[in-house]
Amino acid sequence: MFSSPVRYVMDKRKLLLAAPHTTVFEAARKMADRSTGAVLVMHDDELIGILTERDAVYRVIAQGRDPAATSLAEVMTPSPKTVSPDKTFGYAMMVMHENGFRHLPVVEHGKPVGLLSARNALDPDLEEFVSEARRRTYIREAG
């Protein structure tokens, strides 16, 4: 599994994008609706930041800020590290571990295409999914 390319492990459905002026409250509601732990902050099609559920707790709630009056730009992590979908999942997990974060945007040709979470490594169905994705890719390329 750890040698699998990120593109087979990432969850495209959990990719959530928002503008810098979006409030933390709005972002948190969207995160809850999509069952995702992070929102990527975009400006003019450029990834400029990330806000995670942990950031919302530590940088907003614990600081006594009003989530409805605090913009993502005020509390996001700017210029987040990213990973290519062609890198291995093991490499991506190492980047997350070495830098102490749990979410890693997947970027291809300068555009976000997915989001990796440390939770991906704990998913018991992941190995089966990766195997099936590889099988389908092989059939498609061979056919």
N, C-alpha and C positions, 0 to 999 in steps of 0.2 A: 504494500500500500504506500509506503513512504517513498518508493521509487516512481510512483505514478505521477504524471504531469498534473499540475494544479488545475488545469482546465477540466479534468475528470472528477475533481474533488470539490471544487468551488460550487457555491449555490447561487446561480444567476437569479433565482426568484427572490432572494433576500437582498438584492442590490437596491438600496434606497438612496436617492439623490435629493439634495435640497440646496436652496440658495443661501448665501451667508446671512441675509436679513431674516430668515425663518427663525421664529422663536423656539426656544428649547421645548416649550410646552407643545407646540405644533409638531416638532420633530419627534418628541416622545410618543405622542398619539399615533403618528405614522409608524414608528418602530413597533409599538404594541400591535397595531393592526396587521403588520407584516411579520410579526414574530421574529424580529431581527434585533441584534444588539448594537447596531451602529448605523449611522447615517453619514454618507460622503457629502462633503460640502463642495459645491461646484460654482465657479464663476466663469462665464463665457466659455463653457465647455472644457474648463480646466479644473482639475482636482486641486483644491486649495486647502482642504482640511478634512478632519474626521471628528465626529462626536460619538462617543460610545455611552452605553448606559452607565458605566463606571464614571465617566467624565461628568455626566449629568448629576450623579450623586455627590461626587467630591467637589466639583467646581461650581455647582449651582446650589443644590439643596443644603449641603454641609456649610456653605458660605453664606447662607441666608438670602440668596438672590431669588428674585421672583422669576420663575420659569416662563411666565407669560410676557415678561418685559425684558428678558435676556435673549439676545440674538446668538445664533450659532457662532458668528464671527467673534464674539466676545469670549467664548469659552472653548472653542474647538482646539484640537491639536493641529497646528498649521503644518503644511508640507509633509504629510505622512509618508512613511516608507511604503513602498509598493512592491509587488512581485509580478513577473510575467506569467501568463498562463502556461508557458512551456517549461518553466522551472519545475523541479520535483516538489512534491508535497513535503518531503522531508526537509528540503532546503527552506521552504516557507515556514515550517514549524520551528526550525533553528533560528530564523530571523525573528520570529515572534518571541521565542524564549530568550534570546540574547538581548533583545530590546525591552523586554518586560511588558509586552502588550498582547492582547487576545484576539485582535481583529486586524486583518491585513487586506487592503484593497488589491484587487487583481486588475492590472492595467495592460492594455494591448494597443499599440499605436497611439499612445497618449490618452486613451479613453478608458474609463472604468468599465469592466465587463463582468465583474463578479466580486465576491467578498469571501474571504476565508476566515474562519473562526477556529479557535482552539477546540471548540466543541466538535468540529469535523473529525478530529483525531479520536474522539471518544465514541463515535457513531458505530454501533455494532453492524449495521447494514452496509456500511461504507465499502468494505472489502467486496461484497457481492455486487454492489453497484459499479464499482470500478471495473471488475471483471466483465460485467455485462456491457459496459460502455466500450471497453477495448474490443470485445467480440463484435459488436455492431460496427465499430470503426473498421475493423479488419474485413468484415463482410462487404461493407460499402466500398472500400478501396479495392478489394479483389474483384468485385462484381462488375 
